[in-house]
């Protein structure tokens, strides 16, 4: 853990340093108080703020009395706007990049501008803060020592199921964003592909007034949400890692079924599976599949 504390810039007075820079500023994901003092100072002192939605950002700026000029930067104009902003940066401008909520570049616009600024040797400065998937992860109760964040799930069921198949035996917590109108269908896919007993967490409206965490077996969480009708709000879906015992059972069943299919005998299949398991233990191989 880092314990050193230092001022942000060379002059040590808390104002932005000399020269141009692109500041990636995290903004609240629901509660306007979830913004850092450093972020507020940067937003006040830069020359311009590039916003995913200027109307949404103005609510934050008005709340804190910030009058910095804003420009639009979103997924529909970033191809051309990124180049324009880099020209300004090369001319000495200090620009803050914000999205509607959370950290720029995380399931939001930002990557093109960041990559282009780096290619042109413009300093890129992260101003950390709120992140929906991290907030949901730490409060989920699922293991946080190893996890994978994959952004938004595919809209089509077939693609979602294929993704779930790929993480069936994953040894890490899986984290996704999902649209509220698809969450019931998605949980049904989880039950179908990963099993009804797979533990999941649905984090809804994190940091907002109606914040909620639904924790339990996939089939239980699905039934609970089905009883409500329409599901609303921002959704983060977390899926627990596969348990070692579940993996061993799945591997055993797969090998046995495969051998039975070839030999036509359940008893010989079980004996062969046991032999393979003992051989694997002697070699020190766990049999747990990595992603």
C-alpha angles and dihedrals in degrees: 000000000000114000103170117111123202139161116264099242144037096256092058093217096106096251122117116277126247121282134034125305141166111232117202102207122193114218131196118286093211112327113072090211090066096089127102127241088238092055092052091050093049092049090052096047105041120095095236140002118222107211135193087217117007091201092056093045092049089064089060094043093049091049090058098034095247116156102182115141116259133208131188121258116167142139093278097054104025094102091066100022094056091060092048092051092049089054088055091047092052088052090059103269124149109220131186119206117206136168129206090270138355131001120345113248096026103111085324137085118287111087097095094050093044093049092046093049090052092049088054092049094247113152112251114204122191116214101194127211143118121016122177098211094048093048090050093046098052092047095043097083090229121123113283099185090092125014142150126219113201103174120227119002118240114273094226119078095223092056092045092052091049089052092049090050089056092056097039092111098027115145092212140069113265120218126193141165116230136184113248094233090058101041095095092051090046093052089049087055090050090053092047097046106027099028135256093270097056108118116239138172125211110200111195130188093352112203091006130109094265096043111160139175119200110194130180146070113341094246092050094051090046092052091047093054093042088060091060100056111213116034116213137185139044111319132206115184120202124189122198120237118260112271117240092237091052091050093050091048092049092048091048093049093047094050093045094049091047093052093045089053091056100038102030091224125106094195095054090046092054091048091050092047091051091050091051091048091051091047090051093050090050090053092046094242115147099200092220110140119230122218 
